[in-house]
Amino acid sequence: GLRPETESVILRAMALDLNYRFRDTREMTSALGAGSRVRVGNVVIAGGGGISSIPYRHPPQVILRDTHWLLEMATASAMAVAGTLTIQKVLFGALFSPARYFNMSLGALVMGALGWFVGDLIFQALAQSQSTGATSATTPITSSRPTQRLVALTRNLTRQLSTSQQVMLLIALLSGSAAAAWLLGPLALEIPLLWNYVPTYAIAGPLVYAATGRRQWRALVAHTLVTTIGGAVLWTRLGFDHDLGTLFLAAAGGGLLMEGLTFLSERQLLRK
């Protein structure tokens, strides 16, 4: 069978998370080290006592991986702003001043960044629990993502959850959002800064965008459901008149704008 070191390298090369894979053959060759024999161009690197036909003249270059996280977070923040402004414009139009919209955009930026951070933590924990299952627990994490240090705290938990359990957990989180709107809505109404300038619903789209590995249409579905259900629960709790159809259309429109931003970002920036 394969040596454990070689097996761990192969698993990393096949990882579901593209950001975790080797960036090029030179980096993979460095990881293989003396435990395998790899041809890179016209150079043969032999390990474990083998003889190389052509000497390897240049040391492997250490490449810092996964430098796109700042751009991903900026995309998530832009998504939150787009979703928030769409809903507010459709529902309230000229009732709000430009200053109100500006301040709400600032709050959406924060919510978007927070949603990306939580979602990226979930994605890294789930993806790396699969791609590094055979890797020693003592292997250092060299990625530059800010969530990597927190992954170890949740990886053992996610390994114990089956697919059905994870689906149930997602349903529980959605139910928790509705419960939070019912229980905390009156309290938020008493705090003008929170009520006027912190669109908490804006966190859903960016969170799912990051948690699902930037897959298309997930943010649209999450933003539409959370906004529609949460908004209906909140308005009912506070006794406000509401048009559920208009709220749904506004949320769906904001979700489509989110998907447009992710499409442009993915094609033009994140894959460069």
Backbone bond lengths (Angstrom), bond angles and torsions (degrees), N, CA, C in turn:
res aa  C-N    CA-C-N  psi(-1)  N-CA   C-N-CA  omega(-1)  CA-C   N-CA-C  phi
1 G - - - 1.444 - - 1.519 111.94 -
2 L 1.299 115.79 173.52 1.452 120.82 179.82 1.517 111.11 -74.06
3 R 1.317 115.55 150.32 1.451 119.86 173.22 1.526 108.98 -69.13
4 P 1.328 117.79 148.15 1.472 119.79 -179.20 1.520 113.07 -55.57
5 E 1.348 117.14 -38.14 1.458 120.25 -179.29 1.529 110.93 -63.66
6 T 1.357 114.77 -42.32 1.465 118.81 -179.95 1.518 111.08 -67.97
7 E 1.329 116.44 -39.59 1.458 120.54 179.68 1.524 111.70 -62.36
8 S 1.334 117.05 -40.41 1.459 120.12 -179.85 1.524 111.21 -64.96
9 V 1.359 116.53 -36.17 1.463 120.38 178.07 1.524 110.17 -66.45
10 I 1.324 117.43 -41.88 1.465 121.22 179.74 1.525 110.36 -63.71
11 L 1.332 116.75 -42.42 1.458 120.50 179.50 1.528 111.17 -62.74
12 R 1.348 116.09 -38.29 1.459 118.40 178.27 1.524 110.81 -67.43
13 A 1.340 117.39 -37.51 1.465 120.36 178.93 1.518 112.01 -66.11
14 M 1.339 117.04 -23.50 1.467 122.08 -179.60 1.521 112.36 -104.13
15 A 1.316 118.29 13.25 1.464 121.94 -174.24 1.521 111.38 -60.00
16 L 1.341 115.80 144.79 1.463 121.07 176.92 1.519 111.13 -64.43
17 D 1.314 116.43 -36.99 1.464 121.45 179.37 1.513 108.67 -80.58
18 L 1.342 117.67 110.84 1.460 120.95 -178.25 1.517 112.31 -60.99
19 N 1.325 116.74 -29.13 1.457 120.26 -179.89 1.522 112.18 -67.72
20 Y 1.341 116.82 -21.49 1.455 120.57 -177.65 1.519 111.92 -89.20
21 R 1.331 118.62 -15.60 1.458 121.07 -178.48 1.528 111.30 -70.38
22 F 1.325 115.99 166.01 1.454 120.68 175.62 1.519 109.27 -67.21
23 R 1.323 114.77 145.05 1.452 118.77 -176.53 1.524 111.89 -79.01
24 D 1.313 117.52 -33.20 1.453 120.89 177.87 1.531 109.24 -156.02
25 T 1.338 115.91 178.27 1.462 120.29 -176.92 1.520 112.07 -67.30
26 R 1.325 116.68 -28.67 1.466 119.36 -179.81 1.539 110.29 -65.32
27 E 1.341 115.82 -41.82 1.460 119.42 179.73 1.534 110.93 -68.23
28 M 1.334 115.70 -38.68 1.462 119.14 178.65 1.516 110.94 -67.61
29 T 1.333 116.41 -38.73 1.462 120.42 177.86 1.519 111.04 -62.47
30 S 1.331 115.84 -39.74 1.463 119.57 178.48 1.519 111.04 -62.51
31 A 1.353 115.86 -38.81 1.454 119.33 179.99 1.523 112.00 -69.72
32 L 1.328 116.02 -35.66 1.460 119.03 178.41 1.519 112.01 -65.59
33 G 1.330 115.65 -37.15 1.462 120.32 175.31 1.508 112.71 56.78
34 A 1.311 115.27 -131.00 1.459 121.07 -174.88 1.525 112.44 -90.30
35 G 1.342 116.78 9.73 1.446 118.26 -175.30 1.507 114.83 -99.95
36 S 1.344 118.28 6.22 1.454 119.86 -178.60 1.502 110.75 -159.51
37 R 1.316 115.83 -178.93 1.450 122.51 -178.72 1.519 107.83 -130.56
38 V 1.330 116.62 117.41 1.450 121.15 -172.80 1.509 109.85 -130.72
39 R 1.321 116.76 139.70 1.455 122.02 175.43 1.519 108.70 -101.89
40 V 1.318 116.26 125.55 1.454 123.11 176.25 1.511 107.50 -119.94
41 G 1.322 117.05 103.15 1.453 120.13 -174.26 1.522 109.30 65.89
42 N 1.362 116.48 -123.21 1.458 120.66 178.11 1.516 112.02 -102.07
43 V 1.331 115.84 19.66 1.458 120.46 -178.90 1.516 108.59 -112.23
44 V 1.313 116.73 131.87 1.448 122.10 177.87 1.509 108.50 -111.30
45 I 1.342 116.31 124.41 1.452 122.07 177.59 1.514 107.35 -108.88
46 A 1.292 117.20 118.62 1.455 121.51 -177.29 1.503 109.61 -113.23
47 G 1.321 116.53 140.68 1.447 120.90 178.75 1.505 111.16 -128.48
48 G 1.318 115.94 177.37 1.447 120.62 178.43 1.505 113.24 63.74
49 G 1.332 118.28 31.92 1.455 121.40 177.58 1.507 113.38 94.87
50 G 1.343 119.19 -0.22 1.449 120.85 179.60 1.512 111.32 -72.98
51 I 1.339 115.66 169.90 1.464 122.04 -178.99 1.516 108.26 -113.45
52 S 1.304 118.23 128.47 1.462 121.65 179.67 1.507 109.43 -85.99
53 S 1.345 116.63 134.86 1.456 121.00 -179.72 1.521 111.45 -74.64
54 I 1.308 116.75 -30.30 1.459 121.48 177.61 1.515 107.37 -132.07
55 P 1.303 118.54 130.39 1.469 119.47 -177.17 1.516 111.63 -66.21
56 Y 1.300 113.49 147.11 1.468 121.18 176.18 1.511 107.67 -89.93
57 R 1.339 116.90 107.72 1.450 121.21 -168.24 1.521 113.50 -89.00
58 H 1.314 118.58 -22.16 1.461 120.60 -173.40 1.518 110.25 -116.12
59 P 1.309 117.17 132.49 1.469 119.24 177.91 1.513 110.21 -67.04
60 P 1.336 117.23 149.48 1.465 119.65 179.52 1.513 111.17 -63.40
61 Q 1.318 115.10 142.61 1.458 121.17 -179.84 1.522 109.79 -88.09
62 V 1.306 116.57 129.77 1.455 121.47 177.54 1.522 108.52 -82.37
63 I 1.314 116.41 121.07 1.461 121.54 -175.85 1.520 109.27 -114.46
64 L 1.295 116.42 124.79 1.461 120.12 174.76 1.521 108.72 -71.14
65 R 1.328 116.26 130.23 1.443 120.82 -173.56 1.529 111.70 -100.87
66 D 1.333 112.20 159.89 1.453 119.93 168.53 1.524 113.13 58.56
67 T 1.321 115.07 62.48 1.461 120.80 -178.40 1.528 112.41 -96.83
68 H 1.325 117.46 11.24 1.454 120.86 -175.21 1.515 113.57 -96.17
69 W 1.332 117.89 4.36 1.460 118.35 -172.51 1.533 112.66 -65.59
70 L 1.321 116.87 -33.53 1.459 118.97 177.79 1.527 111.11 -63.68
71 L 1.319 116.03 -40.25 1.459 120.61 178.91 1.521 110.87 -67.95
72 E 1.326 117.27 -39.02 1.457 120.42 176.72 1.530 110.74 -61.95
73 M 1.326 116.64 -42.75 1.450 120.20 -179.96 1.531 110.80 -66.21
74 A 1.336 117.09 -38.01 1.462 120.11 177.34 1.523 110.68 -64.62
75 T 1.331 116.61 -39.06 1.464 120.33 176.75 1.522 110.61 -62.50
76 A 1.323 116.36 -43.50 1.464 120.58 179.36 1.526 111.24 -62.21
77 S 1.323 117.15 -40.47 1.464 120.39 178.23 1.521 111.31 -65.31
78 A 1.337 116.41 -40.86 1.470 119.82 177.24 1.524 110.72 -63.85
79 M 1.336 117.04 -37.11 1.462 120.75 176.32 1.522 111.15 -60.58
80 A 1.322 116.05 -44.39 1.464 120.22 -179.48 1.515 111.24 -62.61
81 V 1.322 117.35 -41.03 1.470 120.57 178.58 1.527 110.71 -64.52
82 A 1.321 117.14 -44.41 1.466 120.81 -179.53 1.523 110.98 -61.97
83 G 1.325 116.38 -45.65 1.460 119.40 179.60 1.516 112.81 -64.35
84 T 1.319 116.48 -40.53 1.462 120.97 -178.63 1.523 111.76 -67.59
85 L 1.316 117.46 -48.90 1.459 120.17 -177.77 1.527 111.83 -65.28
86 T 1.326 117.24 -34.57 1.464 119.71 178.30 1.521 110.68 -62.79
87 I 1.318 116.12 -47.41 1.465 120.02 -179.51 1.523 110.87 -62.99
88 Q 1.315 116.56 -46.46 1.466 119.85 -177.00 1.525 111.92 -66.17
89 K 1.325 116.95 -38.83 1.460 120.01 179.47 1.524 111.25 -67.08
90 V 1.332 116.77 -42.34 1.463 119.90 -178.99 1.528 111.01 -67.54
91 L 1.316 117.00 -41.66 1.460 120.60 -174.63 1.525 113.29 -80.93
92 F 1.344 116.50 -36.42 1.462 119.00 -170.58 1.522 113.74 -120.37
93 G 1.315 118.41 -22.38 1.459 121.71 175.32 1.513 113.51 53.99
94 A 1.345 115.39 -122.04 1.463 121.57 -175.85 1.517 113.34 -81.75
95 L 1.325 118.00 0.89 1.465 119.82 179.18 1.522 111.67 -66.92
96 F 1.310 117.03 -26.46 1.462 121.34 179.56 1.517 109.73 -99.46
97 S 1.318 115.57 144.32 1.463 121.01 178.43 1.530 110.12 -79.11
98 P 1.353 117.37 160.40 1.467 119.96 175.51 1.525 112.29 -57.00
99 A 1.338 116.74 -35.54 1.465 119.33 178.57 1.525 110.86 -63.73
100 R 1.328 116.45 -37.75 1.472 120.42 178.51 1.524 110.45 -64.21
101 Y 1.310 116.72 -43.24 1.454 120.08 178.63 1.533 111.52 -65.28
102 F 1.313 115.82 -39.11 1.460 119.89 179.43 1.529 110.70 -63.75
103 N 1.311 116.28 -47.68 1.455 119.96 -179.98 1.532 111.97 -64.52
104 M 1.324 115.98 -36.23 1.458 118.94 177.52 1.523 110.65 -68.23
105 S 1.328 117.28 -32.66 1.462 120.57 176.21 1.521 110.92 -64.32
106 L 1.314 116.96 -38.08 1.464 119.82 176.97 1.525 110.81 -63.11
107 G 1.329 115.48 -42.59 1.454 118.86 176.77 1.515 112.04 -63.02
108 A 1.343 116.69 -37.79 1.465 120.39 178.79 1.527 111.00 -66.29
109 L 1.318 117.34 -35.71 1.470 120.26 176.54 1.524 110.93 -58.13
110 V 1.316 115.54 -44.29 1.464 120.09 179.92 1.529 110.53 -66.12
111 M 1.332 116.80 -44.05 1.458 120.78 179.37 1.525 111.59 -62.75
112 G 1.324 116.35 -38.80 1.459 119.79 178.77 1.514 112.37 -65.31
113 A 1.334 116.49 -43.31 1.465 119.77 178.43 1.529 110.98 -65.20
114 L 1.327 116.19 -40.68 1.467 119.75 178.24 1.524 110.82 -64.62
115 G 1.334 116.85 -42.63 1.455 120.22 178.40 1.512 111.95 -61.97
116 W 1.344 116.58 -42.17 1.472 118.92 177.83 1.519 110.63 -62.13
117 F 1.321 117.72 -43.13 1.462 120.55 -177.22 1.527 111.04 -61.25
118 V 1.321 116.56 -46.74 1.466 120.01 179.83 1.527 110.43 -65.71
119 G 1.340 116.87 -43.82 1.454 120.20 179.93 1.511 112.65 -64.24
120 D 1.333 117.12 -39.55 1.459 120.25 179.20 1.522 110.99 -67.21
121 L 1.301 116.18 -35.71 1.466 119.77 175.58 1.528 110.65 -61.17
122 I 1.317 116.51 -44.07 1.461 120.71 178.96 1.526 110.43 -64.03
123 F 1.331 116.61 -45.55 1.467 119.87 -177.84 1.520 111.71 -63.69
124 Q 1.325 116.88 -45.72 1.463 119.77 -179.46 1.523 111.19 -62.73
125 A 1.314 116.40 -39.80 1.464 119.23 179.95 1.518 111.18 -64.83
126 L 1.335 117.03 -43.40 1.457 120.58 -178.73 1.516 111.77 -71.30
127 A 1.332 117.56 -45.94 1.455 120.81 -175.91 1.520 111.85 -68.22
128 Q 1.320 117.46 -45.03 1.447 119.92 -175.90 1.523 112.52 -76.55
129 S 1.323 117.57 -21.12 1.454 118.35 174.99 1.519 109.96 -67.00
130 Q 1.355 117.42 -24.61 1.449 121.18 176.12 1.517 111.51 -88.01
131 S 1.338 116.86 -45.53 1.458 119.68 -173.27 1.510 113.73 -76.13
132 T 1.319 118.55 -18.88 1.458 121.06 -178.97 1.510 111.43 -118.06
133 G 1.323 116.68 23.86 1.457 119.60 -176.54 1.504 112.94 -60.39
134 A 1.356 116.91 -33.13 1.455 119.81 -178.15 1.516 112.87 -95.63
135 T 1.312 116.53 1.57 1.455 120.22 -178.66 1.519 110.33 -85.85
136 S 1.293 115.89 145.01 1.462 119.91 -179.54 1.510 110.84 -60.42
137 A 1.313 116.05 142.24 1.468 120.92 -179.10 1.511 111.98 -66.76
138 T 1.326 116.30 -15.62 1.453 119.44 -179.04 1.513 112.19 -90.52
139 T 1.356 118.51 -0.76 1.449 121.17 -179.65 1.517 109.89 -65.37
140 P 1.348 119.00 125.91 1.458 120.21 -178.02 1.511 111.91 -69.11
141 I 1.325 117.05 148.67 1.454 123.26 177.50 1.512 108.16 -94.30
142 T 1.371 115.92 121.54 1.457 120.12 -174.28 1.517 112.55 -106.64
143 S 1.328 118.74 0.64 1.449 120.52 -178.36 1.524 110.88 -69.15
144 S 1.342 114.51 154.45 1.462 119.80 -179.01 1.518 112.43 -93.39
145 R 1.328 119.07 3.28 1.452 119.95 -179.55 1.527 110.16 -66.72
146 P 1.324 117.65 139.42 1.469 119.49 -177.89 1.510 112.94 -70.35
147 T 1.338 117.72 -16.27 1.458 119.58 -177.98 1.519 113.41 -88.97
148 Q 1.322 117.94 -6.55 1.458 119.64 -173.92 1.517 112.76 -61.76
149 R 1.310 117.58 -37.48 1.466 119.51 -178.49 1.523 111.93 -67.58
150 L 1.351 116.56 -24.65 1.451 119.97 179.32 1.519 112.53 -87.54
151 V 1.336 117.35 -13.97 1.455 120.27 -177.35 1.521 111.09 -60.54
152 A 1.337 116.54 -38.96 1.455 120.05 -177.72 1.526 111.89 -60.75
153 L 1.321 116.75 -26.34 1.458 119.88 -178.43 1.518 112.14 -72.77
154 T 1.343 117.08 -26.69 1.458 120.34 -175.99 1.519 113.83 -111.24
155 R 1.327 118.45 -10.80 1.461 120.35 -173.09 1.519 111.82 -64.05
156 N 1.322 118.27 -41.24 1.458 119.93 179.93 1.527 111.15 -62.99
157 L 1.336 117.08 -36.73 1.453 120.59 179.29 1.526 110.86 -66.68
158 T 1.344 116.93 -46.63 1.456 119.45 -176.86 1.517 111.43 -67.30
159 R 1.323 118.86 -28.77 1.454 120.00 177.14 1.521 111.22 -66.75
160 Q 1.312 117.24 -25.06 1.451 120.46 -176.83 1.530 112.57 -88.80
161 L 1.331 117.89 -9.48 1.453 121.24 -177.91 1.529 110.29 -93.05
162 S 1.316 116.39 128.11 1.456 120.79 174.16 1.527 109.15 -77.84
163 T 1.333 115.96 172.96 1.467 119.65 -179.84 1.526 111.01 -61.48
164 S 1.342 116.21 -44.59 1.464 119.20 -179.99 1.529 111.59 -63.75
165 Q 1.325 116.38 -35.95 1.460 119.59 178.86 1.523 111.03 -67.77
166 Q 1.321 116.92 -36.60 1.454 120.00 178.57 1.523 110.81 -68.53
167 V 1.354 116.68 -36.00 1.469 119.70 176.14 1.527 109.93 -64.59
168 M 1.318 116.08 -42.83 1.460 119.82 178.48 1.525 111.21 -63.67
169 L 1.317 116.13 -35.25 1.460 119.95 177.43 1.525 110.45 -64.82
170 L 1.328 116.70 -40.11 1.463 120.37 178.04 1.525 111.02 -63.38
171 I 1.329 115.91 -42.19 1.462 120.04 177.35 1.528 110.59 -62.85
172 A 1.319 115.82 -39.74 1.455 119.66 179.02 1.528 111.09 -64.52
173 L 1.332 116.95 -37.58 1.464 120.28 178.41 1.528 110.87 -66.43
174 L 1.339 116.63 -39.31 1.461 119.62 178.25 1.527 110.50 -66.01
175 S 1.330 115.75 -40.90 1.464 119.56 176.57 1.526 110.56 -64.75
176 G 1.326 115.80 -36.46 1.462 119.54 178.13 1.518 112.31 -64.93
177 S 1.336 116.51 -34.48 1.467 119.66 177.68 1.523 110.66 -64.63
178 A 1.343 116.35 -42.23 1.469 119.79 177.95 1.525 110.71 -65.64
179 A 1.330 116.25 -40.11 1.462 119.74 178.94 1.528 111.13 -64.85
180 A 1.348 115.74 -38.75 1.464 119.27 178.76 1.522 110.87 -64.50
181 A 1.343 116.73 -38.99 1.462 119.67 178.31 1.529 110.65 -63.45
182 W 1.320 116.85 -37.61 1.465 120.97 -179.50 1.516 112.00 -71.92
183 L 1.327 115.79 -42.13 1.460 119.54 -174.51 1.525 113.05 -83.63
184 L 1.329 116.85 -37.17 1.469 120.35 -173.24 1.524 113.19 -99.51
185 G 1.343 117.16 -8.53 1.456 119.46 -179.92 1.515 113.96 -56.16
186 P 1.341 118.72 -49.68 1.471 119.10 178.55 1.522 113.07 -60.48
187 L 1.317 116.87 -35.87 1.461 119.80 178.80 1.520 111.07 -67.79
188 A 1.338 116.51 -42.32 1.463 119.58 179.02 1.519 111.38 -63.11
189 L 1.332 116.79 -34.67 1.455 120.41 179.84 1.521 111.84 -63.53
190 E 1.312 117.15 -27.69 1.461 121.71 -179.89 1.524 112.91 -81.42
191 I 1.327 117.51 -7.33 1.468 121.62 -179.32 1.527 107.67 -115.28
192 P 1.317 119.00 97.31 1.471 121.57 -174.33 1.522 113.89 -55.75
193 L 1.321 117.34 -40.27 1.461 119.39 -178.65 1.524 110.92 -61.80
194 L 1.320 116.53 -43.16 1.460 120.75 179.92 1.523 111.64 -70.36
195 W 1.334 116.45 -43.07 1.462 120.26 -175.87 1.526 112.35 -69.48
196 N 1.335 116.71 -38.96 1.462 120.77 -172.98 1.518 114.74 -88.78
197 Y 1.331 116.85 -27.89 1.467 118.20 -168.43 1.524 114.72 -126.07
198 V 1.322 119.50 2.18 1.466 120.65 -179.33 1.530 108.39 -124.08
199 P 1.333 117.74 92.21 1.473 120.66 178.28 1.528 110.19 -78.85
200 T 1.308 116.45 89.74 1.467 120.36 -174.48 1.524 112.70 -62.69
201 Y 1.334 117.09 -26.47 1.463 119.24 179.76 1.527 112.26 -66.16
202 A 1.339 117.08 -18.12 1.464 120.89 -177.96 1.524 112.85 -69.15
203 I 1.324 117.32 -9.20 1.454 120.43 -177.80 1.527 112.08 -76.81
204 A 1.343 117.53 -23.13 1.466 120.89 -170.11 1.521 112.77 -65.59
205 G 1.337 117.41 -52.07 1.459 120.51 -177.52 1.524 113.29 -58.67
206 P 1.342 118.69 -53.26 1.464 119.72 178.11 1.522 113.64 -60.14
207 L 1.333 117.25 -36.30 1.466 119.96 179.79 1.527 110.54 -62.60
208 V 1.321 116.61 -47.69 1.467 119.80 -179.26 1.528 110.61 -69.89
209 Y 1.326 117.51 -35.80 1.462 121.91 175.81 1.524 111.18 -54.55
210 A 1.320 116.51 -44.15 1.463 120.30 -179.96 1.525 112.07 -79.02
211 A 1.335 116.77 -40.72 1.461 120.28 -174.46 1.523 112.25 -66.80
212 T 1.342 118.05 -28.48 1.457 121.12 -179.20 1.516 112.98 -96.90
213 G 1.319 117.30 12.98 1.461 119.67 177.88 1.508 113.85 71.83
214 R 1.326 117.36 34.43 1.467 124.27 176.58 1.526 112.15 65.29
215 R 1.324 117.79 32.05 1.455 120.48 177.60 1.529 110.74 -75.88
216 Q 1.334 115.02 146.98 1.456 120.12 -175.84 1.521 111.57 -70.51
217 W 1.331 114.56 149.66 1.460 126.52 172.20 1.525 113.99 73.88
218 R 1.323 118.85 -10.77 1.469 119.02 178.60 1.518 111.15 -67.58
219 A 1.336 116.32 -41.77 1.464 119.83 -179.31 1.526 110.90 -64.48
220 L 1.335 116.61 -38.85 1.465 120.72 178.33 1.524 110.87 -59.37
221 V 1.318 116.69 -49.06 1.460 120.91 -178.40 1.528 110.61 -63.31
222 A 1.338 116.41 -47.42 1.464 120.18 -177.38 1.524 111.22 -63.40
223 H 1.325 117.30 -46.60 1.461 120.95 -178.49 1.525 110.71 -62.77
224 T 1.329 116.80 -43.11 1.461 120.24 -178.69 1.519 111.59 -64.72
225 L 1.333 116.70 -46.00 1.464 120.19 -177.63 1.521 112.03 -67.27
226 V 1.327 116.09 -49.00 1.460 119.61 -176.84 1.524 110.77 -63.64
227 T 1.321 116.59 -43.91 1.465 119.98 -178.59 1.518 111.67 -66.59
228 T 1.325 117.06 -44.79 1.461 120.31 -177.66 1.528 111.43 -67.71
229 I 1.331 116.13 -50.22 1.466 119.58 -178.18 1.525 111.05 -67.83
230 G 1.337 115.47 -47.69 1.458 118.84 -179.74 1.508 112.71 -63.38
231 G 1.344 116.61 -41.06 1.458 119.69 179.19 1.520 112.20 -65.43
232 A 1.333 116.52 -41.54 1.467 119.67 179.28 1.521 111.19 -63.84
233 V 1.332 115.93 -41.84 1.466 119.78 178.75 1.527 110.42 -64.80
234 L 1.312 116.22 -43.62 1.461 120.14 -178.20 1.526 111.36 -64.10
235 W 1.317 116.94 -47.05 1.466 119.80 -179.05 1.528 111.46 -64.82
236 T 1.326 115.90 -37.97 1.463 118.92 177.48 1.517 110.83 -64.43
237 R 1.322 116.10 -41.46 1.463 121.23 -178.98 1.517 111.35 -63.61
238 L 1.326 116.92 -37.95 1.458 120.83 -176.85 1.521 112.94 -90.94
239 G 1.327 117.02 -4.60 1.452 120.29 179.24 1.506 114.66 76.79
240 F 1.332 117.81 23.58 1.459 121.29 179.70 1.521 109.60 -85.83
241 D 1.336 115.57 145.78 1.458 120.02 171.73 1.527 109.00 -71.86
242 H 1.313 116.96 140.66 1.457 119.20 -179.07 1.517 110.47 -150.29
243 D 1.319 114.55 152.58 1.457 123.22 176.08 1.518 106.97 -111.59
244 L 1.336 117.23 102.73 1.453 121.51 -175.01 1.525 111.94 -63.20
245 G 1.347 116.31 -34.94 1.458 119.02 179.14 1.517 112.08 -64.48
246 T 1.332 116.39 -44.02 1.462 120.03 178.51 1.523 111.09 -64.84
247 L 1.321 116.28 -40.46 1.461 120.19 177.96 1.520 110.87 -61.72
248 F 1.329 116.57 -42.91 1.467 120.16 179.28 1.530 111.22 -62.95
249 L 1.336 117.06 -45.27 1.463 120.38 -179.74 1.531 111.14 -64.39
250 A 1.330 116.19 -39.77 1.462 119.50 178.27 1.524 110.86 -64.47
251 A 1.340 116.63 -41.95 1.459 120.12 179.17 1.520 110.91 -66.44
252 A 1.328 117.23 -41.98 1.468 120.41 179.29 1.529 110.60 -65.07
253 G 1.349 116.70 -39.73 1.461 119.23 177.32 1.513 112.18 -62.53
254 G 1.338 115.91 -43.12 1.458 119.05 176.36 1.516 111.62 -63.87
255 G 1.339 116.99 -37.83 1.463 119.97 177.37 1.513 112.57 -63.72
256 L 1.337 117.02 -37.83 1.468 119.93 177.59 1.529 111.13 -65.35
257 L 1.327 116.32 -39.44 1.469 118.64 175.35 1.526 110.98 -62.31
258 M 1.328 116.42 -39.71 1.464 120.28 176.10 1.522 111.03 -58.02
259 E 1.330 115.92 -46.19 1.461 119.43 -179.40 1.525 110.98 -64.73
260 G 1.325 117.04 -35.88 1.461 119.17 175.79 1.512 112.43 -62.57
261 L 1.325 116.66 -41.02 1.461 120.31 177.68 1.526 111.45 -64.88
262 T 1.332 116.62 -42.53 1.464 118.74 179.51 1.524 111.14 -65.86
263 F 1.328 117.55 -35.43 1.462 121.14 178.49 1.520 110.72 -63.81
264 L 1.334 116.15 -49.06 1.459 119.95 179.66 1.524 111.43 -63.02
265 S 1.312 115.96 -42.68 1.455 119.94 -179.24 1.515 111.35 -64.80
266 E 1.312 116.72 -42.96 1.462 120.80 -178.30 1.521 111.20 -65.13
267 R 1.321 116.93 -43.31 1.456 120.77 -176.88 1.521 113.02 -75.45
268 Q 1.310 116.51 -41.57 1.448 120.07 -171.32 1.524 114.43 -93.76
269 L 1.341 117.43 -28.07 1.445 118.67 -170.70 1.525 113.92 -123.00
270 L 1.327 117.88 -54.20 1.455 119.62 -170.65 1.513 113.12 -66.54
271 R 1.334 118.73 -24.25 1.450 120.54 -178.74 1.526 113.71 -98.76
272 K 1.319 117.84 5.32 1.449 120.07 177.45 1.507 110.72 -71.51
